[in-house]
Amino acid sequence: MTTTHEAGWAHAAGALRGPTWLRQPADPNDLVPQLWSSTARKAEGVLSVGGVSLPDLVAEHGSPAYVLDEADFRARAGAFRDAFAAYDVYYAGKAFLSTAVARWVAEEGLCLDVCSGGELSVAERAGFPMARVGFHGNNKSVAELTRAVRLGVGRIIVDSFDEIERLAAITAELGATVSVMVRVTAGVEAHTHEYIATAHEDQKFGFSIASGDALEAVRRVTATPGLEILGLHSHIGSQIFDSSGFEVAARRVLALHAQVREEVGVTMPEMDLGGGFGIAYTTQDDPSDPAQLATEMTKIVEHECRALGIEEPRLSIEPGRAIVGPAMCTVYEVGTVKRVRLDGGAVRTYVSVDGGMSDNIRTALYDADYSCTLASRASAAVPVLGRVVGKHCEAGDVVVKDEFVPADLAPGDLLAVPGTGAYCRSMASNYNHLLRPPVVAVRDGVARVVVRRETEDDLLATDLG
Ligand code: LLP
């Protein structure tokens, strides 16, 4: 058994290779461009985004920090708007929402999907045009629905018979009329993590098409005076690459759309096909661009409508991750580096950073893969397989499971993880009483804090002793 090597531990036989998809880079200083926002650059090892060097950003704003590339966000939003020009594009705020982002979404001409009173309040504070807001959720409260109706949101996507009754009572009381979509489950097994697949039968969302509940929900909505049926809504899951799931779902939802025309005598003007378009977290992922997605989806819908002999409804989609995911990265400071000898003699380099599962729960929750790069200097050291872990009291507190990092990585170095725009800050917690990091927007050499770092006073504000 060889556990040592004259050139050092990093060269020992049995050095870890990691998962089969992980390629050992010729030079670990290089960025893998498809994983980073469009303005990310490295010069002599120093990473900059939006013309702002990350070491400078950390010197001013501390670490960890989420770094949001405004130009990249706007470009992705604009690419969806242009590719889906015949559709309405709703940015799914659950991926990440702040008032600045809501304003960018409005300025880029997109609509906004919110799914709670809290997200609605961000839209309200940002002055987002309410007619362009869609309100989601499987358990909206009377207070949330009342507020949405009062604010005049453009559409409420109903998800249960209870909610239809609730909304009927609210609109009757306020003397209001609201446009409604009926969320349906198409019975599709989307090829993604079980927790983020949403259109198979045995889960909480929507009305089942197969059981007849979806048709019954449409009947009840059309029979309710304050509710105007806009159309059907289907969202099959998240981080999906394969268009076959969308195809099967679209076919089933359009068949129901045609059935409603036949049996209820109502031609619904719209249809929403949800979000879920996958992005590249690592070199394993090969996402389609918005233009390809638009071509595929349009072809599927045109074909089905022709076969059913119906007019095409106006379509909408709800991308969240595909717009904000690649636009953000997280920068951390390395605190400790530990070489852990495994059975067989190989060494795994554990790199502890100053955040973890409280700012990115996706690795622990979905077994998600991420990558990272040294952001503060160039290194001539050989690449070794590292695991980036957080500072929480939990062994599963992993940020990046496997990545080649320079063997001389040391405390004080900065590491940056790309692709953290979606479902990282929005799912962040105060586990172990850590402070949630700020979101710093960068553009044309200027850094602007759009969500500030929490303070210990924030943490203690809700503790009444
Ligand atoms: N529309 C609806 C109705 C949704 O439920 C979702 C996501 C979206 C649109 C946006 O999906 P996207 O384009 O962002 O994939 N926390 C999980 C993802 C949960 C997705 C929830 N719904 C994750 O981190 O992967």
Boltz pocket constraint, residues with backbone or C-beta under 6 A from the ligand:
constraints:
  - pocket:
      binder: B
      contacts: [[A, 92], [A, 94], [A, 95], [A, 113], [A, 136], [A, 195], [A, 196], [A, 235], [A, 237], [A, 238], [A, 239], [A, 274], [A, 275], [A, 276], [A, 277], [A, 318], [A, 319], [A, 320], [A, 321], [A, 322], [A, 362], [A, 366], [A, 422], [A, 423]]
      max_distance: 6.0
